[in-house]
């Protein structure tokens, strides 16, 4: 089962494409978190929140307890500029040292660039966001 870390933007349709390929970021989340901490920025998981839709998908995919779904807290939403600060710091570190996270650094950097573009558009639109996970 492969995990994907993806961006959810508040609202029905933000008016722009929010698709990001977060497979490498999910796969190497520990290394990315360590790098964020060394850079003095919040790790990406700081911006994780489970909403009813993402939890329903997880349960449908066989992960999680369906009895918990009615008791989920409301999703948390974060300022896009805060997430952009973290992502931009990670991008800068990997552009400065392209092998910093080993042989998958290029793939991780490519995904961070996707995150950066979506978060820029989210900030420009005055919308909030959070990260979610999917397992397939």
C-alpha positions in Angstrom: 0.0 0.0 0.0 1.5 3.4 -1.1 0.7 6.6 0.8 0.2 10.0 -0.8 0.3 13.3 1.0 -1.9 15.8 -0.8 -3.2 19.3 -0.4 -6.9 20.1 0.5 -8.0 23.7 -0.1 -10.9 25.0 1.9 -14.2 25.2 -0.1 -15.8 23.4 -3.0 -13.7 24.6 -5.9 -10.8 27.0 -5.4 -10.8 27.8 -9.2 -7.4 26.3 -9.8 -5.8 22.9 -10.0 -4.8 21.7 -6.5 -3.4 18.3 -7.6 0.0 17.5 -6.2 1.9 14.2 -6.4 2.8 13.6 -2.8 4.1 10.0 -3.0 7.8 10.7 -2.5 7.0 13.2 0.3 4.9 10.6 2.1 7.4 7.9 1.5 10.3 10.0 2.9 8.3 12.1 5.4 10.7 11.3 8.3 13.7 12.6 6.4 11.8 15.7 5.2 10.6 16.3 8.7 14.2 16.1 10.0 15.3 18.6 7.4 12.5 21.0 8.3 13.5 20.9 11.9 17.1 21.5 11.1 16.0 24.5 9.0 13.9 25.8 11.9 10.6 25.6 10.0 7.5 23.6 11.0 7.4 20.1 9.5 4.8 19.5 6.8 2.8 17.2 9.2 2.1 20.3 11.3 -0.4 21.1 8.6 -2.2 17.7 8.6 -5.9 17.5 9.3 -8.4 14.8 8.7 -11.7 15.9 7.3 -14.8 13.7 6.9 -14.2 13.1 3.2 -10.5 12.0 3.6 -11.3 9.8 6.6 -14.2 8.2 4.7 -11.8 7.4 1.8 -9.3 5.9 4.3 -12.0 3.7 5.8 -13.2 2.7 2.4 -9.6 1.7 1.5 -9.5 -0.5 4.6 -7.6 1.8 7.0 -9.2 3.2 10.1 -12.2 2.4 12.3 -15.6 3.3 10.8 -17.0 3.9 14.3 -14.7 6.9 14.7 -16.1 8.8 11.7 -19.1 10.4 13.5 -16.8 11.6 16.3 -14.2 13.3 14.1 -13.3 16.9 15.2 -13.9 19.5 12.5 -11.0 19.9 10.1 -8.3 22.3 10.9 -7.4 24.9 8.3 -4.1 26.7 8.0 -2.9 29.9 6.5 -1.3 29.2 3.1 1.5 31.6 3.7 2.6 29.5 6.7 2.8 26.3 4.7 4.5 28.2 1.9 7.2 29.3 4.3 8.0 25.7 5.2 7.8 24.4 1.6 10.0 27.3 0.3 12.6 26.6 2.9 12.7 22.9 2.0 12.9 23.8 -1.7 15.8 26.2 -1.1 17.7 23.6 1.0 17.3 21.0 -1.7 18.2 23.3 -4.5 21.4 24.3 -2.6 22.3 20.7 -1.9 20.5 18.5 -4.5 21.7 15.2 -2.8 20.7 16.3 0.8 18.0 13.7 1.1 19.8 10.9 -0.8 18.9 9.3 -4.1 15.3 10.5 -4.1 16.1 14.2 -3.5 15.2 15.1 -7.1 11.7 13.5 -6.9 11.1 15.1 -3.5 12.1 18.5 -4.8 9.8 18.1 -7.8 6.9 17.4 -5.5 7.8 20.3 -3.3 7.7 22.6 -6.3 4.2 21.3 -7.0 3.2 22.1 -3.4 4.8 25.5 -3.7 2.8 26.4 -6.8 -0.5 25.3 -5.2 0.2 27.1 -1.9 1.1 30.3 -3.8 -2.2 30.2 -5.6 -4.0 29.4 -2.4 -2.4 32.3 -0.6 -3.2 34.7 -3.5 -6.8 33.5 -3.4 -7.0 34.2 0.4 -7.9 30.5 1.0 -6.8 28.1 3.7 -5.5 24.6 3.4 -4.4 21.4 5.1 -2.6 18.2 4.2 -4.3 14.9 4.0 -3.2 11.3 3.4 -4.4 8.6 1.1 -3.3 5.0 1.0 -3.6 3.0 -2.2 
